[in-house]
Amino acid sequence: AGIKEWNKAFEKIGMKNVMISRDFPTDDLEFDPDNLKYSCIRYAPISIANGMGPSWTDPRTGEILNASVYIYHDVIRLVNDMRFVQTAQVDERVRTTKLPDDVLYESLRYIVAHEVGHCLGLMHNMASSFSIPVDSLRSVTFTEKYGTTPSIMDYARYNYVAQPEDEVERITPVIGVYDKFAINWAYRWLDVKDPHEELPVLNQWITKHSGDKMYWYGEQQDPKDPIDPRSQDEDLGDDVIKANRYGIQNLKRIVPNIVAWTEAEGRGYLEAGKLLMAVINQWKMYAGHVTANVGGFYINNPVMGDDLERYVPVEKERQKEAVKYL
């Protein structure tokens, strides 16, 4: 399902059933997942709480020759903790030590779709979630249409901004308008003899969306020392101070219930302790998001003809607001 999710983007440019998935063949003696001619999804029985989607390209042309997805065993632990600390206030299904299958599958579908995005050539776009007004993340109609970020390639995990009274159900990222634009830019067939003939059209498509935050790209930074506060891992919305105040309100709802949501006859408090630690780490992450504003710079990528400044200091009032939050 995570692979086929990308067909929505290809259908927008007139290509049907581009993304196809099959089980590993049992009747083909030549099949080998280690052979570069097969792009595979592979389960890795190691204790890394993550997944990845590496690819190998022809350095002469940029053509992707092979791209495989690796799903590590302990990604389940990552999903379990994230879903609990970011959505337990709005989703009763995650108020447990073991996620039910439907929640687990929903989360794994998102993770696979993200990694397949890498296989298609897309990089992380950590600024994508910054385009969404914080209060829009509390809107049922907005989140149903746009999800939590315009790009599934952002690290905008789950909707920790939504409050219980909002009745928001769209809490998991989906393939968004930026992703569809990127697939169009990279894969639409233009009838030219030389690839360089495409450049005027490709540049025109980019210029058309100049100034529209939903189409803006922000590089991944060192999460321990980000420079541009707009382009951070795991954050949500265009005002991280406001978003994280909502997040803390939700943590305050979760903490008093951790034991009740994890207790069972004869069970100790190990799982409750792990989830409490996950809450503390989430709270620390909120502080880190806000800290990036202090002494931070907005980093732009101007091209010839732009009037953008390359480096712009974060506004003084914004920095003061960040310190006040901290």
Secondary structure as a PSIPRED ss2 file (coil, helix, strand):
# PSIPRED VFORMAT (PSIPRED V4.0)

   1 A C   1.000  0.000  0.000
   2 G C   1.000  0.000  0.000
   3 I C   1.000  0.000  0.000
   4 K H   0.000  1.000  0.000
   5 E H   0.000  1.000  0.000
   6 W H   0.000  1.000  0.000
   7 N H   0.000  1.000  0.000
   8 K H   0.000  1.000  0.000
   9 A H   0.000  1.000  0.000
  10 F H   0.000  1.000  0.000
  11 E H   0.000  1.000  0.000
  12 K C   1.000  0.000  0.000
  13 I C   1.000  0.000  0.000
  14 G C   1.000  0.000  0.000
  15 M C   1.000  0.000  0.000
  16 K C   1.000  0.000  0.000
  17 N C   1.000  0.000  0.000
  18 V C   1.000  0.000  0.000
  19 M C   1.000  0.000  0.000
  20 I C   1.000  0.000  0.000
  21 S C   1.000  0.000  0.000
  22 R C   1.000  0.000  0.000
  23 D C   1.000  0.000  0.000
  24 F C   1.000  0.000  0.000
  25 P C   1.000  0.000  0.000
  26 T C   1.000  0.000  0.000
  27 D C   1.000  0.000  0.000
  28 D C   1.000  0.000  0.000
  29 L C   1.000  0.000  0.000
  30 E C   1.000  0.000  0.000
  31 F C   1.000  0.000  0.000
  32 D C   1.000  0.000  0.000
  33 P C   1.000  0.000  0.000
  34 D C   1.000  0.000  0.000
  35 N C   1.000  0.000  0.000
  36 L C   1.000  0.000  0.000
  37 K C   1.000  0.000  0.000
  38 Y C   1.000  0.000  0.000
  39 S C   1.000  0.000  0.000
  40 C C   1.000  0.000  0.000
  41 I E   0.000  0.000  1.000
  42 R E   0.000  0.000  1.000
  43 Y E   0.000  0.000  1.000
  44 A E   0.000  0.000  1.000
  45 P C   1.000  0.000  0.000
  46 I C   1.000  0.000  0.000
  47 S C   1.000  0.000  0.000
  48 I C   1.000  0.000  0.000
  49 A C   1.000  0.000  0.000
  50 N C   1.000  0.000  0.000
  51 G E   0.000  0.000  1.000
  52 M E   0.000  0.000  1.000
  53 G C   1.000  0.000  0.000
  54 P C   1.000  0.000  0.000
  55 S E   0.000  0.000  1.000
  56 W E   0.000  0.000  1.000
  57 T E   0.000  0.000  1.000
  58 D C   1.000  0.000  0.000
  59 P C   1.000  0.000  0.000
  60 R C   1.000  0.000  0.000
  61 T C   1.000  0.000  0.000
  62 G C   1.000  0.000  0.000
  63 E C   1.000  0.000  0.000
  64 I E   0.000  0.000  1.000
  65 L E   0.000  0.000  1.000
  66 N E   0.000  0.000  1.000
  67 A E   0.000  0.000  1.000
  68 S C   1.000  0.000  0.000
  69 V E   0.000  0.000  1.000
  70 Y E   0.000  0.000  1.000
  71 I E   0.000  0.000  1.000
  72 Y E   0.000  0.000  1.000
  73 H C   1.000  0.000  0.000
  74 D C   1.000  0.000  0.000
  75 V H   0.000  1.000  0.000
  76 I H   0.000  1.000  0.000
  77 R H   0.000  1.000  0.000
  78 L H   0.000  1.000  0.000
  79 V H   0.000  1.000  0.000
  80 N H   0.000  1.000  0.000
  81 D H   0.000  1.000  0.000
  82 M H   0.000  1.000  0.000
  83 R H   0.000  1.000  0.000
  84 F H   0.000  1.000  0.000
  85 V H   0.000  1.000  0.000
  86 Q H   0.000  1.000  0.000
  87 T H   0.000  1.000  0.000
  88 A C   1.000  0.000  0.000
  89 Q C   1.000  0.000  0.000
  90 V C   1.000  0.000  0.000
  91 D C   1.000  0.000  0.000
  92 E H   0.000  1.000  0.000
  93 R H   0.000  1.000  0.000
  94 V H   0.000  1.000  0.000
  95 R C   1.000  0.000  0.000
  96 T C   1.000  0.000  0.000
  97 T C   1.000  0.000  0.000
  98 K C   1.000  0.000  0.000
  99 L C   1.000  0.000  0.000
 100 P C   1.000  0.000  0.000
 101 D H   0.000  1.000  0.000
 102 D H   0.000  1.000  0.000
 103 V H   0.000  1.000  0.000
 104 L H   0.000  1.000  0.000
 105 Y H   0.000  1.000  0.000
 106 E H   0.000  1.000  0.000
 107 S H   0.000  1.000  0.000
 108 L H   0.000  1.000  0.000
 109 R H   0.000  1.000  0.000
 110 Y H   0.000  1.000  0.000
 111 I H   0.000  1.000  0.000
 112 V H   0.000  1.000  0.000
 113 A H   0.000  1.000  0.000
 114 H H   0.000  1.000  0.000
 115 E H   0.000  1.000  0.000
 116 V H   0.000  1.000  0.000
 117 G H   0.000  1.000  0.000
 118 H H   0.000  1.000  0.000
 119 C H   0.000  1.000  0.000
 120 L C   1.000  0.000  0.000
 121 G C   1.000  0.000  0.000
 122 L C   1.000  0.000  0.000
 123 M C   1.000  0.000  0.000
 124 H C   1.000  0.000  0.000
 125 N C   1.000  0.000  0.000
 126 M C   1.000  0.000  0.000
 127 A C   1.000  0.000  0.000
 128 S H   0.000  1.000  0.000
 129 S H   0.000  1.000  0.000
 130 F H   0.000  1.000  0.000
 131 S H   0.000  1.000  0.000
 132 I C   1.000  0.000  0.000
 133 P C   1.000  0.000  0.000
 134 V H   0.000  1.000  0.000
 135 D H   0.000  1.000  0.000
 136 S H   0.000  1.000  0.000
 137 L H   0.000  1.000  0.000
 138 R H   0.000  1.000  0.000
 139 S C   1.000  0.000  0.000
 140 V H   0.000  1.000  0.000
 141 T H   0.000  1.000  0.000
 142 F H   0.000  1.000  0.000
 143 T H   0.000  1.000  0.000
 144 E H   0.000  1.000  0.000
 145 K H   0.000  1.000  0.000
 146 Y H   0.000  1.000  0.000
 147 G C   1.000  0.000  0.000
 148 T C   1.000  0.000  0.000
 149 T C   1.000  0.000  0.000
 150 P C   1.000  0.000  0.000
 151 S C   1.000  0.000  0.000
 152 I C   1.000  0.000  0.000
 153 M C   1.000  0.000  0.000
 154 D C   1.000  0.000  0.000
 155 Y C   1.000  0.000  0.000
 156 A C   1.000  0.000  0.000
 157 R C   1.000  0.000  0.000
 158 Y C   1.000  0.000  0.000
 159 N C   1.000  0.000  0.000
 160 Y C   1.000  0.000  0.000
 161 V C   1.000  0.000  0.000
 162 A C   1.000  0.000  0.000
 163 Q C   1.000  0.000  0.000
 164 P H   0.000  1.000  0.000
 165 E H   0.000  1.000  0.000
 166 D H   0.000  1.000  0.000
 167 E C   1.000  0.000  0.000
 168 V C   1.000  0.000  0.000
 169 E C   1.000  0.000  0.000
 170 R C   1.000  0.000  0.000
 171 I C   1.000  0.000  0.000
 172 T C   1.000  0.000  0.000
 173 P C   1.000  0.000  0.000
 174 V C   1.000  0.000  0.000
 175 I C   1.000  0.000  0.000
 176 G C   1.000  0.000  0.000
 177 V H   0.000  1.000  0.000
 178 Y H   0.000  1.000  0.000
 179 D H   0.000  1.000  0.000
 180 K H   0.000  1.000  0.000
 181 F H   0.000  1.000  0.000
 182 A H   0.000  1.000  0.000
 183 I H   0.000  1.000  0.000
 184 N H   0.000  1.000  0.000
 185 W H   0.000  1.000  0.000
 186 A H   0.000  1.000  0.000
 187 Y H   0.000  1.000  0.000
 188 R C   1.000  0.000  0.000
 189 W C   1.000  0.000  0.000
 190 L C   1.000  0.000  0.000
 191 D C   1.000  0.000  0.000
 192 V C   1.000  0.000  0.000
 193 K C   1.000  0.000  0.000
 194 D C   1.000  0.000  0.000
 195 P H   0.000  1.000  0.000
 196 H H   0.000  1.000  0.000
 197 E H   0.000  1.000  0.000
 198 E H   0.000  1.000  0.000
 199 L H   0.000  1.000  0.000
 200 P H   0.000  1.000  0.000
 201 V H   0.000  1.000  0.000
 202 L H   0.000  1.000  0.000
 203 N H   0.000  1.000  0.000
 204 Q H   0.000  1.000  0.000
 205 W H   0.000  1.000  0.000
 206 I H   0.000  1.000  0.000
 207 T H   0.000  1.000  0.000
 208 K H   0.000  1.000  0.000
 209 H C   1.000  0.000  0.000
 210 S C   1.000  0.000  0.000
 211 G C   1.000  0.000  0.000
 212 D C   1.000  0.000  0.000
 213 K H   0.000  1.000  0.000
 214 M H   0.000  1.000  0.000
 215 Y H   0.000  1.000  0.000
 216 W C   1.000  0.000  0.000
 217 Y C   1.000  0.000  0.000
 218 G C   1.000  0.000  0.000
 219 E C   1.000  0.000  0.000
 220 Q C   1.000  0.000  0.000
 221 Q C   1.000  0.000  0.000
 222 D C   1.000  0.000  0.000
 223 P C   1.000  0.000  0.000
 224 K C   1.000  0.000  0.000
 225 D C   1.000  0.000  0.000
 226 P C   1.000  0.000  0.000
 227 I C   1.000  0.000  0.000
 228 D C   1.000  0.000  0.000
 229 P C   1.000  0.000  0.000
 230 R C   1.000  0.000  0.000
 231 S C   1.000  0.000  0.000
 232 Q C   1.000  0.000  0.000
 233 D C   1.000  0.000  0.000
 234 E C   1.000  0.000  0.000
 235 D C   1.000  0.000  0.000
 236 L C   1.000  0.000  0.000
 237 G C   1.000  0.000  0.000
 238 D C   1.000  0.000  0.000
 239 D C   1.000  0.000  0.000
 240 V H   0.000  1.000  0.000
 241 I H   0.000  1.000  0.000
 242 K H   0.000  1.000  0.000
 243 A H   0.000  1.000  0.000
 244 N H   0.000  1.000  0.000
 245 R H   0.000  1.000  0.000
 246 Y H   0.000  1.000  0.000
 247 G H   0.000  1.000  0.000
 248 I H   0.000  1.000  0.000
 249 Q H   0.000  1.000  0.000
 250 N H   0.000  1.000  0.000
 251 L H   0.000  1.000  0.000
 252 K H   0.000  1.000  0.000
 253 R H   0.000  1.000  0.000
 254 I H   0.000  1.000  0.000
 255 V H   0.000  1.000  0.000
 256 P H   0.000  1.000  0.000
 257 N H   0.000  1.000  0.000
 258 I H   0.000  1.000  0.000
 259 V H   0.000  1.000  0.000
 260 A H   0.000  1.000  0.000
 261 W H   0.000  1.000  0.000
 262 T H   0.000  1.000  0.000
 263 E C   1.000  0.000  0.000
 264 A C   1.000  0.000  0.000
 265 E C   1.000  0.000  0.000
 266 G C   1.000  0.000  0.000
 267 R C   1.000  0.000  0.000
 268 G C   1.000  0.000  0.000
 269 Y C   1.000  0.000  0.000
 270 L H   0.000  1.000  0.000
 271 E H   0.000  1.000  0.000
 272 A H   0.000  1.000  0.000
 273 G H   0.000  1.000  0.000
 274 K H   0.000  1.000  0.000
 275 L H   0.000  1.000  0.000
 276 L H   0.000  1.000  0.000
 277 M H   0.000  1.000  0.000
 278 A H   0.000  1.000  0.000
 279 V H   0.000  1.000  0.000
 280 I H   0.000  1.000  0.000
 281 N H   0.000  1.000  0.000
 282 Q H   0.000  1.000  0.000
 283 W H   0.000  1.000  0.000
 284 K H   0.000  1.000  0.000
 285 M H   0.000  1.000  0.000
 286 Y H   0.000  1.000  0.000
 287 A H   0.000  1.000  0.000
 288 G H   0.000  1.000  0.000
 289 H H   0.000  1.000  0.000
 290 V H   0.000  1.000  0.000
 291 T H   0.000  1.000  0.000
 292 A C   1.000  0.000  0.000
 293 N C   1.000  0.000  0.000
 294 V C   1.000  0.000  0.000
 295 G C   1.000  0.000  0.000
 296 G C   1.000  0.000  0.000
 297 F E   0.000  0.000  1.000
 298 Y E   0.000  0.000  1.000
 299 I E   0.000  0.000  1.000
 300 N C   1.000  0.000  0.000
 301 N C   1.000  0.000  0.000
 302 P C   1.000  0.000  0.000
 303 V C   1.000  0.000  0.000
 304 M C   1.000  0.000  0.000
 305 G C   1.000  0.000  0.000
 306 D C   1.000  0.000  0.000
 307 D C   1.000  0.000  0.000
 308 L C   1.000  0.000  0.000
 309 E C   1.000  0.000  0.000
 310 R C   1.000  0.000  0.000
 311 Y E   0.000  0.000  1.000
 312 V E   0.000  0.000  1.000
 313 P E   0.000  0.000  1.000
 314 V C   1.000  0.000  0.000
 315 E C   1.000  0.000  0.000
 316 K H   0.000  1.000  0.000
 317 E H   0.000  1.000  0.000
 318 R H   0.000  1.000  0.000
 319 Q H   0.000  1.000  0.000
 320 K H   0.000  1.000  0.000
 321 E H   0.000  1.000  0.000
 322 A H   0.000  1.000  0.000
 323 V H   0.000  1.000  0.000
 324 K H   0.000  1.000  0.000
 325 Y H   0.000  1.000  0.000
 326 L C   1.000  0.000  0.000
